[in-house]
Amino acid sequence: MTGALDIHRLHAGVAEAGKVLALKGRHDQALAKYREALRLAHGVRAPQIFARHYLHCVLESLERTGAHEQAAVLAGEAASSAAAELGDGTPSDFQRRDRACLLERKGVNELKAGDVTAARESLTAAVALDEALPLSRSLLAWTARGLGVPAGRLSEAQRVHGYWTVRADTVDRARACESPTSPQTPRIKEPMNG
């Protein structure tokens, strides 16, 4: 059992290093770490939950850098893939919640990209799968009344409803590690930017 934990500790540590970079606003470097963590997790046939978590980290970095169309497409593809994997099977509560969260991220990014109609479709589908998505419900209510959703208001709603996975209170810097396959560079201590 210890060997399995060590294997998973490596890709999780690389992803954690990506989160540390994301908190510093270095999203391009964070994305590289997340890609490496995904590659390592796939290589050891890690449970799918790891890959899904890393995907959410990728989506957040894309969103934080303003790549809303790319984030929306990726979230939509992941949601479609999750549905296709089920086939005719009945999804578990976890699978429904997972797909709903992906559709919510898709909708939020569509909204940020200015496509209110597509955003409403994605958010409606998310709530249909999981009614316990307060951000989706709020955004649907605002847009149904024809209200615009200013960036500041959306940002505050995302914070209040716990939308972000990568936050200072959820990142464990002690678990962060470098990939064994990446060139070793000296680690420079940097001050945190918020």
C-alpha positions, 0 to 999 in steps of 0.5 A: 500500500505504501508503494501506491501512496508514493506513486500518487504522492508524485503526481499529486505533488507536481499538481500542488506545485502547479497550484502554488504557481497559480496562486502567484499568478504564474498560470502558464507555468501552472498549466505546464505542471498540471499537464505533467501531473496528468501525464504522470497520473495516467502513466500509473493508472491513477484513479480518475478522480485525480485527473478530474481534479487536475482538469478543474485546476487547468480550467481555472488557470485558463479562466484566470488568464482570460482564455474563456472560449478555450476553457468553455470548449474544454469543460464542454468536451469533458462533460460530453465525455463523462456522459458518453462513458456512462452510455445507457447507465444510470449515473451515480451521485458523484458522476452527476455532480462531476458533470454538473460542475463541468457544465457550470464551468462551461457556462461561467466561461461562456458568460465571461466570453459574452455568449449569454445564450450558450451560458444559460443553456450550460447552466440550465443543464448543470442545475438539471443534474445537480440543483445544489449549484448556487452559483449556477442558480444565481447566474440563471436568475440574473440573466433571466431578468435581463441583467448583465453580470458585471465582472466584479459581481461575478467574481464576488459570487464565485468567491462566495459560492466556493467556485474556485478549487485553487485557493490559498486555504486549499493549497498545501505547499509542503506537498509540492514537488518537482517532476522527476522528468523535468530539468532540475532548476534551483527553487527560488523563494518568492513572496506571495501575491495575494 
